[in-house]
Amino acid sequence: MKILACNSNRPLAEAIASFLNLELTHASVKRFSDMEIWVEILENVRGEDVFVVQSTSFPANDNLMELLVMLDALKRGSARRITAVVPYFGYARQDRKTGPRTPITAKLVANLITSAGANRVVTLDLHSGQIQGFFDIPLDNLYAAPVFSKHIIEHYRGERPMVVSPDVGGVVRARDLAKRINADLAIIDKRRERAGVSEVMNIIGDVSGRDCILVDDIVDSAGTLCNAAVALKGSGANSVVAYVTHGVLSGGAVARVASSPLDSLCITDSIQATEAMRLARNIQQISIAPLMAEAMRRVSQEASVSSLFN
């Protein structure tokens, strides 16, 4: 078993390798003067079971291309099996036609990863379940819920928090977390006027006097979460924290979260934190390295991955 890291999230790759008591395989990922990507694997990988860790986060196109070139290099180096470990699967929000003459880019990216040489994919909290069907190779979609539930139980020991879905589409995810921690469930009904802008309309459930836990898979502009926090506090919630798997936090999102009523935003390290995120008063990261490492170990040993979430 060998683990390689591209450049998008090297700290996570190092943490995964450390958990597995392995060293990262030496490889060079560089740029020509015109920013063309060049990869060289500096160790023999012939006949090896190889895992490539790369989130396709910002800059999404560069990081995706790094992954594709690395996969091709491994295929041409005669690796026995190549697994693309993509903690954050970019383009996942483009999973259906939203209008005439629009692409399904998540399917395109799935095709690219397969054509580049991946035999298997391991990812975390896909934006929608149907993306698994876009791949013609095995895909393991891991869930951050066990990591979040452990953190919540430790933080709210002896208390009864309320899990809140920030929109109707996230009810299944919120219900799963609520079941894990034996908590009540509330739902926020919102109307989205245009892309990137949301308006909270109604709260389904009584949150007065409760400690509310918002749960979602991606936080990008943070408008939805911040509006939800305002609405919950306005409805009498004692506190509002959010647990989100992928902290994209683009543009002015970090400043928006820092100035919002959110007591805390907990995100995983599927995307490497920026300096602004590390300095924000109410943003913290929870490591998914043990979860990813154990899943990779089970894939390598042909053991059950689904049993991780029972």
Residue frames as qw, qx, qy, qz and C-alpha x, y, z in Angstrom:
[[0.000, 0.888, 0.460, 0.000, 0.00, 0.00, 0.00],
 [0.425, -0.009, 0.030, 0.905, 1.42, 3.35, -1.07],
 [0.025, 0.867, 0.441, -0.229, -0.01, 6.85, -0.49],
 [0.413, 0.205, 0.205, 0.863, 0.72, 9.82, -2.74],
 [0.023, -0.770, -0.405, 0.492, -0.26, 13.43, -2.18],
 [0.361, 0.623, 0.283, 0.634, -0.88, 16.18, -4.69],
 [0.271, 0.178, -0.239, 0.915, -0.83, 19.82, -3.59],
 [0.337, -0.592, -0.332, -0.653, -4.43, 20.64, -2.60],
 [0.662, -0.640, 0.094, -0.379, -4.36, 19.26, 0.96],
 [0.578, 0.384, -0.665, 0.274, -0.96, 17.86, 1.86],
 [0.226, -0.378, 0.638, -0.632, -1.49, 18.19, 5.67],
 [0.843, -0.038, 0.197, -0.499, -4.47, 15.82, 5.45],
 [0.854, 0.347, -0.388, -0.022, -2.46, 13.34, 3.35],
 [0.274, 0.470, -0.693, 0.473, 0.37, 13.45, 5.90],
 [0.503, -0.272, 0.514, -0.640, -2.09, 12.87, 8.76],
 [0.930, 0.124, -0.047, -0.344, -3.62, 9.89, 6.94],
 [0.698, 0.425, -0.544, 0.189, -0.17, 8.40, 6.28],
 [0.033, -0.451, 0.667, -0.592, 0.80, 8.92, 9.92],
 [0.743, -0.156, 0.311, -0.572, -2.35, 7.15, 11.11],
 [0.961, 0.220, -0.097, -0.134, -1.45, 4.18, 8.89],
 [0.640, -0.581, 0.420, 0.275, 2.22, 4.25, 10.00],
 [0.744, 0.395, 0.353, 0.408, 3.35, 4.87, 6.43],
 [0.228, -0.480, 0.186, 0.827, 5.52, 7.44, 4.70],
 [0.555, 0.725, 0.125, -0.390, 4.13, 9.38, 1.77],
 [0.790, 0.217, 0.383, 0.428, 5.53, 8.08, -1.50],
 [0.222, -0.549, 0.188, 0.784, 7.94, 10.59, -2.97],
 [0.456, 0.594, 0.561, 0.353, 6.55, 12.38, -6.00],
 [0.193, -0.291, 0.065, 0.935, 7.11, 15.73, -7.65],
 [0.248, 0.753, 0.600, 0.107, 4.18, 17.88, -8.79],
 [0.302, -0.396, 0.091, 0.863, 5.48, 21.01, -10.49],
 [0.426, 0.825, 0.297, -0.222, 4.52, 23.70, -12.97],
 [0.579, 0.274, 0.280, 0.715, 6.18, 24.79, -16.18],
 [0.152, -0.161, -0.076, 0.972, 6.54, 28.53, -16.68],
 [0.339, -0.177, -0.397, -0.835, 3.15, 28.64, -18.43],
 [0.539, -0.197, 0.498, -0.650, 1.59, 26.82, -15.39],
 [0.805, 0.134, -0.492, -0.303, 1.33, 23.51, -17.24],
 [0.736, -0.501, 0.381, -0.251, 1.35, 20.67, -14.69],
 [0.597, 0.451, -0.663, 0.036, 4.17, 18.13, -14.65],
 [0.805, -0.458, 0.258, -0.275, 4.32, 15.04, -12.42],
 [0.545, 0.421, -0.719, 0.092, 7.12, 12.60, -11.68],
 [0.867, -0.460, 0.019, -0.193, 6.79, 9.67, -9.27],
 [0.139, 0.756, -0.615, 0.175, 10.14, 9.14, -7.62],
 [0.443, -0.287, 0.823, -0.211, 9.59, 5.58, -6.33],
 [0.198, 0.026, -0.900, -0.388, 8.74, 2.29, -7.96],
 [0.569, 0.052, 0.367, -0.734, 4.96, 1.65, -7.97],
 [0.520, 0.180, -0.722, -0.420, 4.84, -1.40, -10.25],
 [0.543, -0.193, -0.816, -0.032, 2.33, -3.90, -8.87],
 [0.119, -0.074, -0.606, 0.783, 1.47, -1.70, -5.88],
 [0.134, -0.737, -0.660, -0.065, -1.90, -0.77, -4.36],
 [0.300, 0.070, -0.056, 0.950, -1.70, 3.03, -4.64],
 [0.080, -0.813, -0.557, 0.150, -3.90, 5.75, -3.09],
 [0.297, 0.303, 0.102, 0.900, -3.77, 9.36, -4.35],
 [0.168, -0.689, -0.553, 0.438, -5.09, 11.99, -1.90],
 [0.153, 0.053, 0.236, 0.958, -6.36, 15.15, -3.60],
 [0.187, 0.674, 0.576, -0.424, -9.35, 17.40, -2.89],
 [0.328, 0.424, 0.464, 0.706, -10.62, 19.27, -5.93],
 [0.175, -0.839, -0.369, 0.360, -11.09, 22.48, -3.96],
 [0.251, 0.968, -0.029, -0.003, -9.96, 26.01, -4.90],
 [0.400, 0.446, -0.319, -0.734, -8.33, 26.38, -7.37],
 [0.825, 0.109, 0.467, -0.297, -10.64, 23.60, -8.51],
 [0.789, 0.594, -0.116, -0.105, -9.43, 23.29, -12.09],
 [0.213, 0.699, -0.660, 0.172, -5.73, 23.19, -11.16],
 [0.445, -0.337, 0.759, -0.335, -6.30, 20.62, -8.42],
 [0.871, 0.273, 0.300, -0.275, -8.48, 18.46, -10.65],
 [0.666, 0.670, -0.328, -0.018, -5.82, 18.53, -13.38],
 [0.083, -0.609, 0.752, -0.239, -3.12, 17.59, -10.85],
 [0.706, -0.088, 0.625, -0.320, -5.18, 14.56, -9.87],
 [0.851, 0.482, 0.085, -0.189, -5.73, 13.48, -13.48],
 [0.450, 0.723, -0.519, 0.082, -2.04, 13.81, -14.39],
 [0.299, -0.480, 0.771, -0.294, -1.01, 11.87, -11.26],
 [0.827, 0.108, 0.465, -0.296, -3.46, 9.08, -12.08],
 [0.769, 0.615, -0.154, -0.082, -2.10, 8.85, -15.61],
 [0.155, 0.701, -0.673, 0.177, 1.48, 8.70, -14.32],
 [0.535, -0.281, 0.734, -0.311, 0.58, 5.84, -11.98],
 [0.875, 0.338, 0.245, -0.246, -1.23, 3.94, -14.71],
 [0.652, 0.682, -0.328, 0.056, 1.81, 4.24, -16.98],
 [0.052, -0.617, 0.727, -0.298, 4.00, 3.20, -14.03],
 [0.597, 0.002, -0.787, -0.154, 2.12, -0.13, -13.89],
 [0.311, -0.208, 0.619, -0.691, 0.48, 0.30, -10.48],
 [0.034, -0.178, -0.982, -0.055, -1.70, -2.74, -9.74],
 [0.112, -0.744, -0.652, -0.096, -4.65, -0.73, -8.43],
 [0.179, 0.180, -0.081, 0.964, -5.12, 3.04, -8.27],
 [0.200, -0.713, -0.662, 0.115, -7.59, 4.59, -5.83],
 [0.105, 0.493, 0.034, 0.863, -8.40, 8.29, -6.08],
 [0.334, -0.543, -0.627, 0.447, -9.07, 9.58, -2.56],
 [0.055, 0.451, 0.221, 0.863, -11.03, 12.79, -3.08],
 [0.148, -0.349, -0.695, 0.611, -12.16, 14.10, 0.33],
 [0.292, 0.620, 0.249, -0.684, -13.93, 17.05, -1.34],
 [0.466, 0.303, 0.711, 0.431, -15.39, 16.20, -4.75],
 [0.074, 0.426, -0.060, -0.900, -15.57, 19.47, -6.67],
 [0.325, 0.068, -0.555, -0.763, -18.28, 20.11, -9.28],
 [0.032, -0.241, -0.957, 0.158, -20.63, 17.93, -7.20],
 [0.254, 0.492, 0.421, -0.719, -23.25, 20.70, -7.18],
 [0.460, 0.425, -0.383, -0.679, -23.56, 20.38, -10.96],
 [0.287, -0.076, 0.953, -0.058, -25.23, 16.98, -10.72],
 [0.383, 0.554, 0.738, -0.034, -28.26, 17.57, -12.98],
 [0.193, 0.383, 0.399, 0.810, -29.50, 19.76, -15.79],
 [0.055, -0.492, -0.500, 0.710, -30.88, 22.92, -14.19],
 [0.393, 0.699, 0.097, -0.589, -32.10, 24.35, -17.49],
 [0.822, 0.553, 0.130, 0.038, -31.83, 24.00, -21.24],
 [0.635, 0.644, -0.229, 0.361, -28.31, 23.60, -22.65],
 [0.333, -0.777, 0.457, -0.275, -26.62, 23.22, -19.25],
 [0.511, 0.360, -0.778, 0.066, -24.00, 20.56, -18.43],
 [0.868, -0.481, -0.041, -0.116, -23.94, 17.77, -15.89],
 [0.277, 0.769, -0.531, 0.222, -20.35, 18.50, -14.92],
 [0.600, -0.460, 0.604, -0.250, -20.21, 16.03, -12.04],
 [0.929, 0.217, 0.297, -0.028, -20.66, 13.24, -14.60],
 [0.572, 0.763, -0.246, 0.174, -17.94, 14.76, -16.80],
 [0.147, -0.728, 0.610, -0.276, -15.49, 14.81, -13.87],
 [0.821, -0.180, 0.511, -0.179, -16.39, 11.19, -13.06],
 [0.869, 0.484, 0.076, 0.066, -15.56, 10.24, -16.65],
 [0.302, 0.828, -0.409, 0.236, -12.26, 12.13, -16.51],
 [0.451, -0.587, 0.626, -0.247, -11.14, 10.44, -13.30],
 [0.900, 0.058, 0.424, -0.085, -12.01, 7.01, -14.71],
 [0.751, 0.648, -0.036, 0.127, -10.33, 7.66, -18.05],
 [0.051, 0.851, -0.481, 0.205, -7.19, 8.97, -16.33],
 [0.510, 0.301, -0.791, 0.154, -6.64, 5.57, -14.74],
 [0.388, -0.304, 0.594, -0.636, -8.47, 5.34, -11.40],
 [0.367, -0.090, -0.913, -0.153, -9.75, 1.85, -10.54],
 [0.392, -0.608, -0.672, 0.159, -11.65, 3.05, -7.48],
 [0.006, 0.580, -0.059, 0.813, -12.71, 6.30, -5.77],
 [0.421, -0.493, -0.642, 0.408, -13.04, 7.11, -2.07],
 [0.017, 0.485, 0.074, 0.871, -14.78, 10.37, -1.22],
 [0.154, -0.281, -0.691, 0.648, -16.65, 12.05, 1.64],
 [0.186, 0.625, 0.516, -0.556, -20.25, 13.30, 1.86],
 [0.204, 0.231, 0.604, 0.735, -21.11, 13.70, -1.80],
 [0.237, 0.063, 0.080, -0.966, -23.50, 16.58, -2.40],
 [0.782, 0.106, 0.038, -0.613, -26.08, 14.14, -3.76],
 [0.704, -0.199, 0.680, -0.050, -26.26, 10.37, -3.71],
 [0.820, 0.522, 0.219, -0.089, -26.87, 9.95, -7.43],
 [0.205, 0.837, -0.495, -0.109, -23.30, 11.02, -8.20],
 [0.546, -0.337, 0.767, 0.009, -22.24, 7.52, -7.15],
 [0.748, 0.401, 0.528, -0.026, -24.03, 6.28, -10.27],
 [0.385, 0.881, -0.193, -0.194, -21.99, 8.61, -12.48],
 [0.120, -0.630, 0.761, 0.099, -18.95, 6.36, -11.97],
 [0.896, 0.199, -0.311, -0.248, -18.47, 3.08, -13.80],
 [0.510, 0.261, -0.712, 0.406, -15.88, 2.03, -11.20],
 [0.545, -0.545, -0.604, 0.201, -16.44, 1.25, -7.49],
 [0.024, 0.587, -0.154, 0.795, -16.96, 4.33, -5.30],
 [0.480, -0.431, -0.664, 0.378, -16.99, 4.50, -1.50],
 [0.102, -0.686, -0.081, -0.716, -18.88, 7.53, -0.21],
 [0.426, -0.176, -0.674, 0.577, -17.87, 8.04, 3.41],
 [0.279, -0.806, -0.371, -0.367, -19.91, 10.05, 5.91],
 [0.195, 0.425, -0.439, 0.767, -18.76, 12.66, 8.41],
 [0.625, -0.550, -0.180, -0.524, -21.75, 11.96, 10.68],
 [0.855, -0.321, -0.346, 0.214, -19.89, 9.51, 12.97],
 [0.495, 0.143, -0.237, 0.824, -17.11, 12.09, 13.46],
 [0.193, -0.471, -0.038, -0.860, -19.61, 14.87, 14.12],
 [0.730, -0.506, -0.326, -0.324, -21.78, 12.79, 16.46],
 [0.763, -0.193, -0.387, 0.480, -18.78, 11.86, 18.61],
 [0.264, 0.218, -0.152, 0.927, -17.76, 15.54, 18.86],
 [0.407, -0.490, -0.188, -0.748, -21.33, 16.63, 19.68],
 [0.794, -0.434, -0.421, -0.051, -21.83, 13.96, 22.36],
 [0.631, -0.100, -0.344, 0.688, -18.59, 15.02, 24.05],
 [0.088, 0.254, -0.041, 0.962, -19.56, 18.72, 23.89],
 [0.524, -0.346, -0.103, -0.771, -23.21, 18.36, 24.92],
 [0.383, -0.030, -0.895, 0.228, -22.74, 15.66, 27.54],
 [0.073, -0.378, -0.750, 0.539, -25.92, 15.39, 29.61],
 [0.270, 0.418, 0.076, -0.864, -27.82, 17.91, 27.47],
 [0.526, 0.447, 0.721, 0.058, -30.49, 17.49, 24.76],
 [0.001, 0.400, -0.296, -0.868, -29.61, 19.63, 21.75],
 [0.652, 0.566, 0.415, -0.287, -31.87, 19.99, 18.69],
 [0.435, -0.075, 0.610, 0.658, -30.59, 19.19, 15.21],
 [0.381, 0.732, 0.206, -0.526, -31.73, 21.62, 12.52],
 [0.602, 0.276, 0.544, 0.516, -31.68, 21.14, 8.76],
 [0.072, -0.442, 0.049, 0.893, -30.97, 24.49, 7.04],
 [0.465, 0.248, -0.352, -0.773, -33.25, 23.51, 4.13],
 [0.881, 0.056, 0.207, -0.422, -35.73, 20.83, 3.14],
 [0.766, 0.485, -0.419, -0.046, -33.16, 19.11, 0.90],
 [0.253, 0.481, -0.742, 0.392, -30.90, 18.34, 3.88],
 [0.729, -0.388, 0.163, -0.540, -33.52, 16.62, 6.02],
 [0.964, 0.026, -0.265, 0.015, -32.17, 13.10, 5.44],
 [0.532, 0.383, -0.472, 0.590, -28.67, 14.16, 6.56],
 [0.237, -0.473, 0.365, -0.766, -30.02, 16.01, 9.60],
 [0.866, -0.266, -0.032, -0.423, -32.31, 13.12, 10.57],
 [0.867, 0.143, -0.418, 0.230, -29.38, 10.70, 10.46],
 [0.278, 0.380, -0.498, 0.728, -27.34, 12.88, 12.82],
 [0.514, -0.407, 0.192, -0.730, -30.32, 13.43, 15.12],
 [0.943, -0.137, -0.228, -0.201, -30.83, 9.66, 15.34],
 [0.703, 0.255, -0.495, 0.443, -27.16, 9.11, 16.19],
 [0.163, 0.230, -0.496, 0.821, -27.23, 11.56, 19.10],
 [0.206, -0.533, -0.809, 0.140, -30.87, 10.91, 20.14],
 [0.036, -0.295, -0.148, 0.943, -31.96, 14.49, 19.49],
 [0.420, 0.691, 0.500, -0.311, -35.08, 16.24, 18.19],
 [0.424, 0.151, 0.519, 0.726, -35.24, 17.58, 14.64],
 [0.228, 0.777, 0.261, -0.525, -36.29, 20.94, 13.22],
 [0.555, 0.340, 0.513, 0.559, -36.34, 22.15, 9.62],
 [0.010, 0.589, 0.004, -0.808, -35.84, 25.60, 8.12],
 [0.528, 0.608, 0.560, 0.193, -37.98, 26.34, 5.08],
 [0.174, -0.592, 0.165, 0.770, -36.24, 28.90, 2.91],
 [0.622, 0.726, 0.294, -0.008, -36.88, 30.49, -0.43],
 [0.527, -0.286, 0.353, 0.719, -33.86, 31.02, -2.68],
 [0.357, 0.818, 0.137, -0.429, -34.44, 34.09, -4.84],
 [0.630, 0.709, -0.315, -0.020, -31.28, 33.57, -6.93],
 [0.880, 0.089, -0.335, 0.325, -28.04, 31.57, -6.84],
 [0.485, 0.177, -0.407, 0.753, -25.93, 32.33, -3.77],
 [0.224, -0.246, 0.238, -0.913, -28.72, 34.27, -1.99],
 [0.361, -0.353, -0.862, -0.043, -31.19, 32.66, 0.41],
 [0.324, -0.398, 0.129, -0.849, -34.05, 34.00, 2.50],
 [0.079, -0.114, -0.929, 0.343, -35.24, 32.23, 5.62],
 [0.395, -0.326, -0.401, -0.760, -39.01, 31.95, 5.58],
 [0.766, -0.423, -0.032, -0.482, -40.19, 29.62, 8.32],
 [0.023, 0.390, -0.878, 0.275, -38.95, 27.29, 11.08],
 [0.801, -0.185, -0.420, -0.385, -40.71, 23.94, 11.36],
 [0.726, -0.199, -0.558, 0.349, -40.34, 22.94, 15.01],
 [0.377, -0.911, -0.061, -0.154, -40.12, 24.70, 18.38],
 [0.694, 0.294, -0.332, 0.567, -36.53, 25.84, 19.00],
 [0.259, -0.811, 0.111, -0.513, -37.26, 28.18, 21.90],
 [0.592, -0.664, 0.404, -0.215, -34.79, 27.61, 24.73],
 [0.974, 0.048, 0.182, 0.124, -32.93, 24.90, 22.79],
 [0.282, -0.631, 0.550, 0.469, -29.28, 24.51, 21.80],
 [0.782, 0.560, 0.133, -0.239, -29.52, 24.19, 18.02],
 [0.480, -0.366, 0.655, 0.455, -27.12, 22.28, 15.79],
 [0.622, 0.654, -0.107, -0.417, -27.26, 23.11, 12.08],
 [0.626, -0.216, 0.690, 0.293, -25.90, 20.36, 9.83],
 [0.622, 0.724, -0.043, -0.294, -24.99, 20.55, 6.13],
 [0.908, 0.093, 0.220, 0.345, -22.55, 19.10, 3.62],
 [0.526, 0.308, 0.131, 0.782, -21.10, 22.29, 2.06],
 [0.117, -0.885, -0.240, 0.382, -20.74, 25.86, 3.29],
 [0.572, 0.397, 0.269, 0.666, -19.70, 28.19, 0.45],
 [0.047, 0.609, 0.049, 0.790, -20.93, 31.78, 0.73],
 [0.228, -0.175, -0.747, 0.600, -22.31, 30.95, 4.25],
 [0.308, -0.192, -0.104, -0.926, -25.43, 32.99, 3.51],
 [0.686, -0.302, -0.559, -0.355, -27.77, 30.10, 4.25],
 [0.617, -0.232, -0.620, 0.425, -26.11, 29.24, 7.58],
 [0.156, -0.008, -0.292, 0.944, -25.90, 32.83, 8.77],
 [0.446, -0.238, -0.237, -0.830, -29.53, 33.53, 7.86],
 [0.714, -0.298, -0.623, -0.119, -30.54, 30.33, 9.61],
 [0.470, -0.144, -0.556, 0.670, -28.63, 31.36, 12.74],
 [0.126, -0.117, 0.083, -0.982, -30.38, 34.74, 12.76],
 [0.617, -0.267, -0.413, -0.614, -33.77, 33.07, 12.40],
 [0.698, -0.244, -0.655, 0.156, -33.06, 30.52, 15.16],
 [0.293, -0.086, -0.453, 0.837, -31.79, 33.12, 17.59],
 [0.286, -0.151, -0.092, -0.942, -34.82, 35.26, 16.73],
 [0.714, -0.275, -0.482, -0.427, -37.05, 32.31, 17.60],
 [0.633, -0.659, 0.213, -0.345, -35.51, 31.98, 21.06],
 [0.916, 0.112, -0.316, 0.221, -32.71, 29.46, 20.57],
 [0.614, -0.748, 0.100, 0.232, -30.13, 29.51, 23.39],
 [0.269, -0.602, 0.575, 0.484, -27.21, 28.83, 21.06],
 [0.818, 0.546, 0.055, -0.174, -26.58, 27.96, 17.42],
 [0.336, -0.539, 0.680, 0.366, -23.65, 25.93, 16.19],
 [0.778, 0.507, -0.144, -0.342, -23.12, 24.43, 12.74],
 [0.598, -0.308, 0.702, 0.234, -21.45, 21.19, 11.67],
 [0.666, 0.680, -0.078, -0.298, -20.56, 21.21, 7.97],
 [0.922, -0.022, 0.262, 0.285, -18.42, 18.66, 6.16],
 [0.631, 0.290, 0.236, 0.679, -16.79, 20.82, 3.48],
 [0.169, -0.817, -0.172, 0.524, -15.71, 24.36, 4.36],
 [0.558, 0.535, 0.316, 0.550, -15.44, 25.96, 0.90],
 [0.286, -0.807, -0.212, 0.472, -15.94, 29.44, 2.43],
 [0.511, 0.335, 0.330, 0.719, -15.31, 31.47, -0.71],
 [0.041, 0.721, 0.201, 0.661, -15.24, 35.25, -1.08],
 [0.137, -0.505, 0.375, -0.765, -16.25, 37.04, 2.11],
 [0.758, -0.332, -0.505, -0.244, -17.70, 33.94, 3.75],
 [0.598, -0.114, -0.567, 0.554, -15.21, 33.81, 6.64],
 [0.015, 0.110, -0.229, 0.967, -15.93, 37.41, 7.62],
 [0.566, -0.296, -0.323, -0.699, -19.66, 36.73, 7.28],
 [0.757, -0.286, -0.585, 0.057, -19.42, 33.76, 9.67],
 [0.445, -0.012, -0.469, 0.763, -17.23, 35.69, 12.12],
 [0.142, -0.086, 0.146, -0.975, -19.79, 38.50, 12.37],
 [0.564, -0.276, -0.567, -0.532, -22.85, 36.21, 12.48],
 [0.639, -0.490, 0.277, -0.525, -24.80, 34.92, 15.50],
 [0.909, 0.077, -0.410, 0.021, -23.23, 31.49, 14.98],
 [0.608, -0.733, 0.301, -0.046, -21.54, 30.48, 18.21],
 [0.417, -0.455, 0.730, 0.294, -19.36, 28.00, 16.32],
 [0.787, 0.489, -0.200, -0.318, -18.87, 26.59, 12.84],
 [0.598, -0.390, 0.691, 0.115, -17.23, 23.14, 12.90],
 [0.731, 0.573, -0.245, -0.279, -15.87, 21.94, 9.56],
 [0.931, -0.135, 0.239, 0.239, -13.70, 19.00, 8.62],
 [0.202, -0.691, 0.463, 0.518, -10.24, 19.28, 7.09],
 [0.725, 0.401, 0.532, 0.176, -11.43, 17.84, 3.75],
 [0.410, 0.809, 0.067, 0.416, -10.36, 21.26, 2.43],
 [0.594, -0.054, -0.305, 0.742, -7.16, 22.81, 3.74],
 [0.188, -0.874, -0.370, 0.253, -7.91, 25.80, 5.99],
 [0.375, 0.701, -0.007, 0.607, -6.85, 29.26, 4.91],
 [0.326, 0.072, -0.460, 0.823, -5.15, 31.67, 7.28],
 [0.354, -0.288, -0.011, -0.890, -8.41, 33.62, 7.62],
 [0.789, -0.294, -0.438, -0.315, -10.24, 30.46, 8.66],
 [0.677, -0.088, -0.564, 0.465, -7.60, 29.61, 11.25],
 [0.167, 0.094, -0.324, 0.927, -7.85, 33.11, 12.76],
 [0.434, -0.439, -0.350, -0.705, -11.65, 33.33, 12.80],
 [0.284, -0.340, 0.596, -0.670, -13.07, 33.41, 16.33],
 [0.715, 0.029, 0.467, -0.520, -15.87, 30.91, 15.72],
 [0.826, 0.401, -0.324, -0.228, -14.50, 28.48, 13.10],
 [0.453, -0.520, 0.723, -0.038, -12.83, 25.22, 14.09],
 [0.627, 0.359, -0.611, -0.323, -11.71, 22.15, 12.16],
 [0.805, -0.253, 0.491, -0.215, -12.27, 18.51, 13.04],
 [0.051, 0.496, -0.793, -0.350, -9.89, 16.02, 11.44],
 [0.907, 0.188, 0.053, -0.372, -11.25, 13.28, 9.20],
 [0.272, 0.599, -0.751, -0.054, -7.80, 11.69, 8.82],
 [0.342, -0.176, 0.889, -0.249, -8.62, 8.69, 11.09],
 [0.710, 0.393, 0.418, -0.408, -11.86, 8.03, 9.18],
 [0.609, 0.686, -0.302, -0.260, -10.22, 8.30, 5.75],
 [0.058, 0.555, -0.829, 0.042, -7.24, 6.22, 6.84],
 [0.510, -0.030, 0.808, -0.293, -9.38, 3.41, 8.22],
 [0.743, 0.529, 0.205, -0.356, -11.47, 3.34, 5.05],
 [0.451, 0.706, -0.523, -0.153, -8.32, 3.20, 2.92],
 [0.209, -0.385, 0.886, -0.155, -6.95, 0.37, 5.07],
 [0.653, 0.200, 0.651, -0.330, -10.17, -1.60, 4.59],
 [0.676, 0.660, -0.103, -0.310, -10.17, -1.00, 0.84],
 [0.232, 0.648, -0.724, -0.042, -6.58, -2.26, 0.65],
 [0.219, -0.205, 0.925, -0.234, -7.44, -5.33, 2.73],
 [0.390, -0.162, -0.723, -0.546, -10.69, -6.02, 0.84],
 [0.113, -0.312, -0.810, 0.484, -12.65, -5.58, 4.09],
 [0.010, -0.765, -0.627, -0.148, -16.06, -3.99, 4.65],
 [0.177, 0.199, -0.067, 0.962, -16.17, -0.18, 4.44],
 [0.410, -0.526, -0.367, -0.649, -19.90, 0.18, 5.11],
 [0.689, -0.463, -0.529, 0.178, -19.49, -1.32, 8.59],
 [0.345, 0.090, -0.261, 0.897, -17.67, 1.89, 9.56],
 [0.236, -0.219, -0.032, -0.946, -21.06, 3.62, 9.76],
 [0.545, -0.384, -0.717, -0.201, -23.21, 1.03, 11.49]]
